[in-house]
Amino acid sequence: MKEMITRPQANMLILGLCAIGVVVALLGWKVIRSREVTGYGVILVLCEPLWLMYNVIEDAFGLDSIKALLINAALFIALGLAGRVAWMNWVGTSFLDDNTDQTAGISEVDAMEDNDAAAV
């Protein structure tokens, strides 16, 4: 049975994402001057070390190991939570945009018409 993607191909893909991340981070930092764009670039750069950590754990315990699955799950959940805290402290916005303004893009006249319609 032929593999869909080999490990060297996956490594090259991850290195490509890392290179794109460096470019995005530099553009966000120097050109656009956006913390959010720089943060996305940093996330892409972090793909490489995360991929290497995943591979080391899977090589040590095997692909079929529940122990490796649980270690990777715990590691990535912890890193995800730490990353979210770091993102909120550095960028100041949420990926999920928790505090969205629901009235954005609605004119005052539309809001008044909605209130009039609700009153009837």
Number of C-alpha atoms within 10 A of each C-alpha: 3 5 6 6 8 9 10 9 11 12 14 11 13 21 17 16 19 21 16 16 23 20 17 22 26 17 16 19 17 11 10 14 13 14 17 20 19 23 20 17 24 19 17 22 23 16 16 19 12 15 14 13 13 18 15 13 16 18 11 10 14 14 13 9 11 11 14 19 17 11 15 17 13 12 14 15 12 12 13 12 11 12 14 15 13 13 18 13 11 12 14 12 15 15 10 7 8 8 8 9 8 7 9 7 8 9 9 10 9 11 12 11 11 11 11 10 9 8 7 5
